[in-house]
Amino acid sequence: MRLSRLCLTAACALGALTASAEKVQFNRDIRPIFSDTCFACHGPDENKIKGGLRLDSLEAARKGGKSGEAAIIPGKPDASEVMKRLRTDDADDHMPPAEFHKVLTKDQIALVERWIKEGAEYQGHWAFQIPAKPAVPKIPADGNAIDAFLAAPLASKELTPNGPATCRLSWRTTRPRPGPKPSIVCWPHLTTAKTWPCSGSTSPVTPTPTVSRATRSA
C-alpha cells in the first residue's frame, strides 16, 4: 500500500497545510472560524443577532451594526471593525466576549486579516457550489495524482512520508473488513497462513476463519 499512516494524516490536514500557500477561501478557511466564534450572535439567525450586526454576508458586514462602523472593508483590515475588536485588549470591546468562552488563536486572527486584505471574498454554502477540478501538482517519481496532492503540503513543512506499508500492516488493517483486500501480490501469501514473504518476516500466521451469520445462528 503506497499511502503510509503519515500520508493519511496529512490528507486529513490538507486544507490547513495548503492555506498558507494559496489564497484564503471563505468556505475552507474563514467560515469554520466564524461559525465557531461569531455566528452565534452575528450569523443568519435574525432572532439571535446582537448589536444589529451580521457577518454571514459581505453586504451585511459592510453595513455594520448599531455602531455604524463597517465590520469588514475589503482590502483594508486595519479599518475593519472586526479586526479592531479581535485585536483590542479592552474587555468591553473585545470579541468574542469573555462570557462566550471562545478565543481565536493568533493564527486564526492572522488568517481573518489576510482574508480581508485579499478582498474578503464570500462564498455560498459549499453544498451549492459547482465543483471545480484543481490543477494536479507535480507528480513525484513512482507516484500518482493523490501522492502529488499529499507531497506538496508535506514539502512546504519539510516533512517526508514514511515508506510503503508492509503486507503485515495491510493484512491487519483489512482482514476483518468487507470489501477489496490488499493487492494480489500480498493477499495470496497471507491467506495461506504460512509466512510473510512480502515483508521479509517468517512469522507464522493463524488467520481467524470467517464465520457467516447463518453459521452462527445455526
BELDA-V712998 format. One record per residue. N is the residue number from 1. SS is DSSP state (alpha for helix, beta for strand, coil for the rest). PHI is phi in degrees with one decimal (none if undefined). OMEGA is omega in whole degrees, -180 to 180 (999 if undefined). Layout:
BEGIN
n-><N,N>
ss-><SS,SS>
phi-><PHI,PHI>
omega-><OMEGA,OMEGA>
END
This chain:
BEGIN
n-><1,2,3,4,5,6,7,8,9,10,11,12,13,14,15,16,17,18,19,20,21,22,23,24,25,26,27,28,29,30,31,32,33,34,35,36,37,38,39,40,41,42,43,44,45,46,47,48,49,50,51,52,53,54,55,56,57,58,59,60,61,62,63,64,65,66,67,68,69,70,71,72,73,74,75,76,77,78,79,80,81,82,83,84,85,86,87,88,89,90,91,92,93,94,95,96,97,98,99,100,101,102,103,104,105,106,107,108,109,110,111,112,113,114,115,116,117,118,119,120,121,122,123,124,125,126,127,128,129,130,131,132,133,134,135,136,137,138,139,140,141,142,143,144,145,146,147,148,149,150,151,152,153,154,155,156,157,158,159,160,161,162,163,164,165,166,167,168,169,170,171,172,173,174,175,176,177,178,179,180,181,182,183,184,185,186,187,188,189,190,191,192,193,194,195,196,197,198,199,200,201,202,203,204,205,206,207,208,209,210,211,212,213,214,215,216,217,218>
ss-><coil,coil,coil,coil,alpha,alpha,alpha,alpha,alpha,alpha,alpha,alpha,coil,alpha,alpha,alpha,alpha,alpha,coil,coil,coil,coil,coil,coil,coil,alpha,alpha,alpha,alpha,alpha,alpha,alpha,alpha,alpha,alpha,alpha,alpha,coil,alpha,alpha,alpha,alpha,coil,coil,coil,coil,coil,coil,coil,coil,coil,coil,coil,coil,coil,coil,coil,alpha,alpha,alpha,alpha,alpha,alpha,coil,coil,coil,coil,coil,coil,coil,coil,coil,coil,coil,coil,coil,alpha,alpha,alpha,coil,alpha,alpha,alpha,alpha,alpha,alpha,alpha,coil,coil,coil,coil,coil,coil,coil,coil,coil,coil,alpha,alpha,alpha,coil,coil,coil,coil,coil,alpha,alpha,alpha,alpha,alpha,alpha,alpha,alpha,alpha,alpha,alpha,alpha,coil,coil,coil,coil,coil,coil,coil,coil,alpha,alpha,alpha,coil,coil,coil,coil,coil,coil,coil,coil,coil,coil,coil,coil,coil,coil,coil,coil,alpha,alpha,alpha,alpha,alpha,alpha,alpha,alpha,alpha,alpha,alpha,alpha,coil,coil,coil,coil,coil,coil,coil,coil,coil,coil,alpha,alpha,alpha,alpha,alpha,alpha,alpha,alpha,coil,coil,coil,coil,coil,coil,coil,coil,coil,alpha,alpha,alpha,alpha,alpha,alpha,alpha,alpha,coil,coil,coil,coil,beta,coil,coil,coil,coil,beta,coil,coil,coil,coil,coil,coil,coil,coil,coil,coil,coil,alpha,alpha,alpha,alpha,alpha,coil>
phi-><none,-72.8,-80.9,-88.9,-62.2,-64.2,-66.6,-64.9,-64.6,-63.7,-63.4,-66.9,-101.8,-58.5,-60.2,-67.8,-72.2,-86.9,-59.7,-71.3,-101.9,-111.9,-65.2,-64.9,-110.8,-61.1,-64.5,-79.7,-109.0,-97.6,-55.6,-59.2,-68.9,-63.8,-63.1,-81.9,-120.3,-124.7,-67.8,-61.3,-115.4,-132.8,-104.7,-76.2,-78.8,-64.3,-77.9,-117.6,-69.4,-116.5,70.0,66.7,-110.9,-120.5,-119.3,-88.2,-149.3,-66.0,-59.3,-68.9,-66.4,-68.2,-66.8,79.9,-112.0,-64.6,-69.7,84.1,-86.8,-66.3,-69.3,-134.8,-118.0,-51.8,84.9,-133.5,-63.1,-66.4,-93.4,-81.9,-62.8,-58.6,-67.2,-62.1,-73.3,-75.7,-91.7,-63.8,-96.2,-74.8,-60.4,-75.3,-102.8,-65.3,-126.0,-67.4,-65.3,-57.6,-69.0,-80.1,58.1,-129.7,-130.8,-78.3,-75.9,-60.1,-65.7,-67.6,-62.9,-63.7,-69.8,-63.1,-61.9,-65.4,-61.3,-64.6,-62.1,-82.9,122.1,49.9,-80.2,-83.0,-132.5,-68.9,-55.2,-57.4,-65.5,-107.8,-93.1,-75.1,-59.0,-118.9,-78.8,-76.2,-71.0,-80.2,-63.0,-60.6,-80.0,-67.5,-58.1,58.5,-116.2,-137.7,-62.2,-63.5,-60.9,-64.6,-66.9,-77.3,-68.8,-60.2,-67.1,-64.4,-64.6,-66.5,-102.0,57.7,-112.2,-125.3,-73.9,-70.2,-71.4,-58.7,-67.0,-74.3,-64.5,-60.5,-65.7,-60.6,-66.2,-64.4,-76.2,-103.1,-56.5,-82.8,-104.1,-76.5,100.5,-58.3,-103.2,-54.4,-56.9,-64.5,-67.8,-92.4,-60.7,-58.1,-66.2,-70.6,-74.7,-76.0,60.4,-114.4,-140.7,-117.8,-61.6,-67.9,-97.1,83.5,-94.1,-108.8,-68.3,-68.6,-125.8,-115.9,-68.4,-80.8,-62.8,-80.9,-113.3,-74.7,-62.5,-64.5,-67.2,-64.1,-67.3,-72.4>
omega-><-173,-175,177,179,179,-180,179,177,179,180,180,-177,-174,-180,-178,-177,-176,-177,-177,-177,-177,175,-180,180,-177,-176,-176,-169,-171,-179,178,179,-180,-179,-177,-171,-172,-170,178,-179,-175,-179,-175,-179,-176,-180,-177,-178,177,179,179,-176,173,-180,-177,175,-179,180,180,-179,177,180,180,-179,-177,-179,-179,180,178,-179,-180,175,-177,179,-176,-179,-178,-180,-178,-178,178,-179,179,-179,179,-175,-172,176,179,-176,-178,-178,-175,178,-6,-180,-175,-177,178,178,175,-179,176,176,177,179,179,178,179,180,176,179,179,178,179,-180,-179,176,178,-179,177,175,175,-180,-174,-177,-178,179,177,-179,178,-179,-179,176,-179,177,179,-178,180,180,180,-180,177,-176,179,178,-179,179,179,-175,-176,179,178,180,180,178,-180,178,176,-179,172,178,179,179,179,178,179,179,179,-179,-178,-178,-171,-174,-177,-175,175,176,-177,178,179,-175,-177,178,-178,-167,180,180,-177,-177,176,174,178,-178,178,-175,-178,-176,178,-179,178,-180,179,-179,176,-177,178,-179,179,-179,-179,178,-179,-180,-179,-178,180,999>
END
